[in-house]
Amino acid sequence: MPDPGDLRSAVKPYEQPIVALSLFQLVSSVGLFIGASALMYWSLQLSYLVTLLLAIPTGALLVRVFIIQHDCGHGSFFGSRWANDAVGWLCSMLTLTPYANWRRQHAGHHATWNNLDRRYSGADIYSSCLTVAEYRAMTLRQRFFHRLIRHPVIAHIVLPPLVFLVLYRIPFDAPRGWRRERRGVHLTNFAIAALLAGSVTVLGFAPVLVVQLSIMIPASIIGVWLFSVQHRFEDSYWWTRTDWSPALAAIRGSSYLKLPAILQWFTGNIGFHHVHHLMPRVANYRLQACHEALQRTTGGVTILTLRKALIAPSYALWDPERRRMARFPR
């Protein structure tokens, strides 16, 4: 494992955002998304099938918008806090993800991922796990429900749309003391409702319902899958509190998802997830250059091809004896 200080020194030059690139990415990504959404509305007069086909690239563009919101939450998209917060909040109108609450919850994820002693502090079913021994100690009923909610159909097709459409509408996971975050959820809901009301007034209820659901369902599925495979895969490593460190967890506990160029563009370079966890202040458009600068010192990173990534979520238990993730026993 390279010295953490050396790693951070190597990454430091890439932390500074480039305003021109940030603005270009913001305008182009949001612009393309709005244009693709408008094309979907127009396509309704041709065929619902055409509309549904257009929903896939449009949903992928929404994932790219979410990456911008994600960068704003880390303070990496612009140099100023107010600019990040303003753009992040505006993006949340499209992604249906309350910016302030999500930002604080996500900060908790960065502080605890792959730490066995803090698995249930700011964690979720996509980035936490049980050990093999803990699973074996469960009753049959507990095992059934634990596996049911993590079944690929439930965890990666049914739940993601529900998370973005329903769960994000209520501050269910925000403690009472998070007043700003809880207020942000309600303000986001109000703004989204106003935006939808205006759209329905102009376009009609049925077209808005069809188009918005057609976009959000694939976008949420893609986004949740990306998050899952970059934290839970066969070679992902877990530590106890005394052995855990952010740099070690970034290199051994996050993956490098090697995607074809077009998919890398749509996903905003988030496949370089080991770099992102090593230094969250690096903007998405600088992650690849940062990865290339670190290649000689980050040999322990797990590279996931698209084929490997498709089966990665099936590794749901930590096996301390084999020092790797394991699948549920048959």
VODREN-451788 format. One line per 4 residues: their letters; for each residue x, y, z of C-alpha. Coordinates in Angstrom, 1 decimal. Layout:
a> X,Y,Z | ...
This chain:
mpdp> 0.0,0.0,0.0 | 1.5,3.4,-1.0 | 2.0,6.0,1.6 | -1.2,8.0,2.1
gdlr> 0.7,11.2,2.2 | 2.3,10.5,-1.1 | -1.1,9.7,-2.6 | -2.7,12.9,-1.4
savk> 0.3,14.9,-2.6 | 0.0,13.4,-6.1 | -3.8,14.1,-6.2 | -3.5,17.7,-4.8
pyeq> -2.9,19.4,-8.2 | -6.2,18.0,-9.5 | -8.3,19.4,-6.7 | -8.7,22.8,-8.2
piva> -11.8,23.0,-10.4 | -11.6,24.6,-13.8 | -14.5,27.1,-14.0 | -14.7,27.1,-17.8
lslf> -15.0,23.3,-17.9 | -17.5,23.2,-15.1 | -19.7,25.8,-16.9 | -19.4,23.9,-20.2
qlvs> -20.3,20.6,-18.6 | -23.2,22.2,-16.7 | -24.7,23.9,-19.8 | -24.1,20.9,-22.2
svgl> -25.3,18.2,-19.8 | -28.4,20.0,-18.6 | -29.0,21.4,-22.1 | -28.8,17.9,-23.7
figa> -31.1,16.5,-21.0 | -33.7,19.2,-21.6 | -33.5,18.7,-25.3 | -33.8,14.9,-25.0
salm> -36.8,15.4,-22.7 | -38.5,17.7,-25.2 | -37.8,15.1,-27.9 | -39.6,12.5,-25.8
ywsl> -42.7,14.7,-25.5 | -42.7,15.3,-29.2 | -42.3,11.5,-29.9 | -45.6,10.8,-28.0
qlsy> -47.4,11.7,-31.2 | -45.5,9.1,-33.1 | -45.5,6.0,-30.8 | -45.1,5.2,-27.1
lvtl> -42.5,2.7,-28.1 | -40.3,5.5,-29.6 | -40.8,7.5,-26.4 | -39.7,4.5,-24.3
llai> -36.6,3.9,-26.4 | -35.7,7.6,-26.1 | -36.0,7.3,-22.3 | -32.8,5.2,-22.0
ptga> -30.4,7.9,-23.4 | -32.4,10.6,-21.6 | -32.2,8.7,-18.3 | -28.5,8.3,-18.8
llvr> -28.2,12.1,-19.4 | -30.0,12.5,-16.0 | -27.3,10.4,-14.4 | -24.8,12.8,-15.8
vfii> -26.7,15.7,-14.3 | -26.7,13.8,-11.0 | -22.9,13.5,-11.1 | -22.8,17.3,-11.3
qhdc> -25.0,17.5,-8.3 | -22.8,15.0,-6.6 | -19.7,17.1,-7.3 | -21.4,20.2,-5.9
ghgs> -22.1,18.3,-2.7 | -18.4,17.6,-2.4 | -17.6,21.2,-3.1 | -15.5,20.1,-6.1
ffgs> -17.5,21.6,-9.1 | -16.8,25.2,-8.3 | -14.4,27.0,-6.0 | -17.1,28.8,-4.0
rwan> -19.5,27.2,-1.6 | -22.5,29.3,-2.8 | -22.0,28.4,-6.4 | -21.8,24.7,-5.6
davg> -24.9,24.9,-3.4 | -26.9,26.9,-6.0 | -26.1,24.6,-8.9 | -26.5,21.5,-6.7
wlcs> -30.0,22.7,-5.6 | -31.0,23.4,-9.2 | -29.9,20.0,-10.4 | -31.9,18.5,-7.6
mltl> -35.1,19.8,-9.4 | -34.3,17.4,-12.2 | -32.8,14.5,-10.2 | -35.6,14.6,-7.6
tpya> -32.8,14.2,-4.9 | -33.0,16.8,-2.1 | -29.6,18.4,-2.2 | -28.8,19.4,1.4
nwrr> -30.0,16.1,2.9 | -28.4,13.9,0.3 | -25.1,15.8,0.7 | -24.9,15.3,4.4
qhag> -26.0,11.6,4.2 | -23.4,11.0,1.5 | -20.7,12.6,3.6 | -21.5,9.9,6.2
hhat> -21.0,7.3,3.5 | -17.5,8.6,2.8 | -16.6,8.5,6.4 | -17.7,4.9,7.1
wnnl> -17.6,2.8,3.9 | -15.8,-0.6,4.3 | -15.5,-0.1,8.0 | -17.0,-3.1,9.8
drry> -17.4,-1.3,13.0 | -19.4,1.5,11.4 | -21.4,-0.3,8.8 | -24.8,1.0,10.1
sgad> -23.7,4.7,10.4 | -24.7,6.4,7.2 | -24.7,3.1,5.3 | -27.3,1.4,3.1
iyss> -28.0,-2.0,1.6 | -25.8,-1.1,-1.5 | -22.6,-0.3,0.4 | -22.9,-2.3,3.6
cltv> -22.9,-6.0,4.3 | -23.0,-8.8,6.9 | -20.1,-11.1,7.6 | -20.6,-14.8,6.8
aeyr> -20.7,-15.6,10.5 | -23.4,-13.0,11.2 | -25.5,-14.4,8.3 | -25.2,-17.9,9.6
amtl> -26.3,-16.8,13.0 | -29.6,-15.6,11.6 | -32.9,-17.5,11.9 | -34.3,-18.8,8.6
rqrf> -36.9,-16.0,8.7 | -34.3,-13.3,9.1 | -32.2,-14.9,6.3 | -35.2,-14.9,4.0
fhrl> -36.0,-11.2,4.4 | -32.3,-10.2,4.3 | -31.9,-12.0,1.0 | -35.2,-10.9,-0.4
irhp> -34.5,-7.2,-0.2 | -31.1,-7.8,-1.8 | -32.3,-10.0,-4.6 | -31.2,-8.4,-7.9
viah> -34.8,-7.8,-9.1 | -35.8,-6.1,-5.8 | -32.5,-4.2,-5.0 | -31.7,-3.1,-8.5
ivlp> -35.0,-2.8,-10.4 | -37.9,-2.4,-7.9 | -36.2,-0.3,-5.1 | -34.3,2.4,-7.1
plvf> -37.3,4.1,-8.5 | -39.1,4.0,-5.2 | -36.1,5.6,-3.5 | -36.0,8.6,-5.9
lvly> -39.8,9.0,-6.3 | -41.0,8.2,-2.8 | -38.4,7.9,-0.1 | -36.6,11.1,-1.1
ripf> -39.9,13.0,-0.7 | -39.7,12.5,3.1 | -36.8,13.2,5.5 | -37.1,9.7,7.0
dapr> -33.4,9.3,7.5 | -32.6,12.8,8.7 | -32.3,13.2,12.5 | -34.5,15.9,14.2
gwrr> -31.4,18.0,14.7 | -30.8,18.3,10.9 | -33.2,21.2,10.6 | -31.6,22.7,7.5
errg> -31.6,19.3,5.7 | -35.2,18.5,6.7 | -36.3,21.9,5.6 | -34.4,21.3,2.3
vhlt> -36.4,18.2,1.6 | -39.7,20.1,1.9 | -38.5,23.0,-0.2 | -37.3,20.6,-2.9
nfai> -40.7,18.9,-2.9 | -42.4,22.3,-3.3 | -40.2,23.3,-6.2 | -40.6,20.0,-7.9
aall> -44.4,20.2,-7.4 | -44.4,23.7,-8.9 | -42.3,22.6,-11.9 | -44.6,19.6,-12.5
agsv> -47.7,21.7,-12.1 | -46.5,24.1,-14.8 | -45.6,21.2,-17.1 | -49.0,19.6,-16.7
tvlg> -50.7,22.9,-17.4 | -48.9,23.2,-20.7 | -48.5,19.6,-21.8 | -51.2,17.7,-20.0
fapv> -51.2,15.2,-17.1 | -50.8,11.9,-19.1 | -47.8,13.1,-21.2 | -46.0,14.5,-18.2
lvvq> -46.6,11.3,-16.2 | -45.4,9.0,-19.1 | -42.3,11.0,-19.9 | -41.2,11.7,-16.3
lsim> -41.6,8.1,-15.2 | -40.0,6.8,-18.3 | -36.9,8.9,-17.5 | -36.7,8.4,-13.8
ipas> -37.0,4.6,-13.8 | -34.0,3.8,-16.0 | -32.0,6.7,-14.5 | -32.5,5.5,-10.9
iigv> -31.7,1.9,-11.9 | -28.5,3.0,-13.6 | -27.5,5.3,-10.8 | -28.0,2.8,-8.0
wlfs> -26.3,0.0,-9.9 | -23.2,2.2,-10.4 | -23.1,3.1,-6.7 | -23.5,-0.6,-5.8
vqhr> -20.8,-2.2,-8.0 | -18.2,0.4,-7.0 | -18.4,-0.5,-3.3 | -19.5,-4.2,-3.3
feds> -17.6,-6.6,-5.4 | -15.7,-9.9,-4.8 | -12.3,-8.3,-4.1 | -13.7,-5.5,-2.0
ywwt> -11.9,-5.4,1.4 | -13.3,-4.6,4.8 | -11.5,-3.6,8.0 | -12.2,-3.1,11.7
rtdw> -12.0,0.4,13.1 | -8.4,0.1,14.2 | -7.1,-0.9,10.8 | -9.4,1.3,8.6
spal> -8.1,4.4,6.9 | -9.6,6.5,4.1 | -6.7,6.0,1.8 | -6.6,2.3,2.3
aair> -10.4,2.0,1.9 | -10.2,4.1,-1.3 | -7.7,1.8,-3.0 | -8.8,-1.6,-1.7
gssy> -12.5,-0.9,-1.0 | -13.6,1.0,-4.1 | -13.4,-0.2,-7.7 | -12.2,1.2,-11.0
lklp> -15.2,0.5,-13.3 | -13.6,0.4,-16.8 | -16.4,1.4,-19.1 | -16.5,2.0,-22.9
ailq> -15.9,5.7,-23.7 | -19.5,6.6,-24.4 | -20.7,5.1,-21.1 | -17.8,6.7,-19.3
wftg> -19.1,10.1,-20.7 | -22.7,9.5,-19.7 | -21.6,8.4,-16.2 | -19.4,11.4,-15.7
nigf> -16.2,9.5,-15.1 | -17.6,8.1,-11.8 | -16.0,4.7,-12.7 | -12.8,6.1,-11.4
hhvh> -14.3,5.7,-8.0 | -11.1,4.8,-6.2 | -9.8,8.2,-7.1 | -13.0,9.9,-6.0
hlmp> -12.9,8.2,-2.6 | -9.2,9.0,-2.2 | -9.8,12.7,-2.9 | -13.5,13.8,-3.2
rvan> -12.6,17.3,-4.0 | -11.5,16.3,-7.5 | -14.1,17.3,-10.1 | -15.5,14.5,-12.3
yrlq> -13.9,15.8,-15.5 | -10.4,15.6,-13.8 | -10.8,12.1,-12.4 | -9.3,10.3,-15.5
ache> -6.2,12.5,-15.6 | -5.8,12.0,-11.8 | -6.1,8.2,-12.2 | -3.5,8.2,-14.9
alqr> -1.1,10.2,-12.7 | -1.7,7.7,-9.9 | -1.5,4.4,-11.9 | 2.0,3.6,-10.7
ttgg> 1.1,3.9,-7.1 | -2.3,2.4,-6.9 | -1.7,-1.2,-8.1 | -4.1,-2.6,-5.5
vtil> -7.2,-1.2,-7.2 | -9.7,-3.7,-8.5 | -10.6,-3.2,-12.1 | -14.1,-4.1,-13.1
tlrk> -15.1,-4.7,-16.7 | -18.7,-4.2,-17.6 | -19.2,-8.0,-17.6 | -17.7,-8.4,-14.1
alia> -19.7,-5.4,-12.9 | -22.9,-7.1,-13.9 | -22.4,-9.9,-11.4 | -20.6,-7.8,-8.7
psya> -23.7,-7.1,-6.6 | -24.2,-10.8,-6.0 | -21.3,-10.7,-3.6 | -23.2,-9.6,-0.4
lwdp> -21.3,-11.1,2.5 | -17.8,-10.4,3.9 | -15.7,-13.5,4.5 | -12.9,-12.6,6.9
errr> -11.3,-16.0,6.5 | -10.9,-15.7,2.7 | -10.5,-11.9,3.0 | -13.0,-11.3,0.2
marf> -16.7,-10.9,-0.4 | -18.8,-14.0,-0.8 | -22.2,-14.8,-2.3 | -25.1,-16.0,-0.2
pr> -24.8,-19.8,0.3 | -27.3,-22.0,-1.5
